[in-house]
Amino acid sequence: MYEDIEKSKRSIDKKEALNKCCIICAKAEYSICDIREKLRKWGIDCDTQNEIIEYLCENNFINEERYAECFVSEKFRLSHWGRIKIGYALRQKKVAEEYISSAMEIIDEKQYFEILKQLILSKSKGDILDFKKRASVYNFALSRGFEAELINRAFKEISC
């Protein structure tokens, strides 16, 4: 048991870290920030982290633009997040603003609005006339990252 704890504490060498990174990046999209955090946890020093990340970027294992597009697509289509929340999450991962803006363009406006309306209807259970319920649903939509003006427009369209 103590051997397992000691093994988890030991740091790995550059070659082993690079191999692990190549494997995980081949399976899924990761940001530079995600990989840097993994390398830090593995006990890799900053200079070696930079070398590994540079190699991964040069060999297209990591591509921030591709990562941003996948992230936006996943969080919008599967998690039903709004643009504000998606953008905030990408900024937390230190993705460049140009990639965030570009990735946001893949969101279809009609589909975005329809998903917002569906969220409102499902959360309100069809009862959006009650003031307390409406405020609760409004706050829920805001917490999902949808824009206030769009939420108001959706409420108006649903209540007509």
C-alpha positions, 0 to 999 in steps of 0.5 A, spaced: 500 500 500 505 504 501 509 503 495 502 505 491 502 512 495 510 513 493 509 511 486 503 516 485 508 521 488 514 520 484 515 525 478 515 522 471 521 523 466 520 527 459 519 522 455 514 518 459 510 525 460 510 526 452 508 519 451 502 520 455 500 526 453 500 524 445 496 518 447 491 522 451 491 528 446 490 523 440 483 520 444 480 527 445 481 534 445 485 538 450 487 545 451 494 547 452 492 549 459 489 542 461 495 539 458 500 544 462 496 542 469 497 535 467 504 536 466 504 540 473 501 534 477 506 529 474 512 533 477 514 536 470 518 543 471 516 549 467 521 548 461 520 541 460 512 543 460 514 548 455 518 543 450 512 538 451 507 543 449 511 546 443 512 539 440 504 537 441 502 543 438 507 543 432 505 536 431 497 538 431 496 533 438 494 540 441 490 545 436 487 551 440 482 553 435 480 546 434 479 545 441 475 551 442 470 549 436 469 542 439 468 545 446 463 550 443 459 545 440 459 540 445 457 545 451 451 548 446 449 541 443 449 537 449 449 541 455 445 547 452 449 552 455 449 559 452 454 563 449 456 567 456 457 561 460 461 558 454 466 564 453 467 564 460 469 557 461 474 558 455 477 564 458 478 560 464 482 555 460 486 561 457 484 560 450 485 566 445 479 571 444 480 570 437 479 562 437 473 563 442 470 568 437 471 564 431 468 558 435 462 562 437 460 563 430 458 555 429 452 556 433 446 557 429 442 563 431 435 559 430 437 553 434 440 557 439 433 561 440 429 554 440 434 551 445 433 557 450 425 556 449 425 549 450 429 550 456 424 555 459 418 551 457 421 545 461 424 549 467 417 552 468 413 546 466 409 551 461 407 556 467 411 562 465 405 567 467 406 566 475 411 572 477 415 567 482 416 562 477 418 566 471 423 570 475 426 563 477 426 561 470 429 567 468 435 566 473 436 559 471 437 561 463 442 567 466 445 561 469 446 557 463 449 563 460 444 566 455 443 573 454 438 577 458 435 580 452 434 574 448 431 571 455 426 576 455 424 575 447 423 568 448 418 569 454 414 574 450 414 569 444 412 563 449 407 567 452 403 569 446 
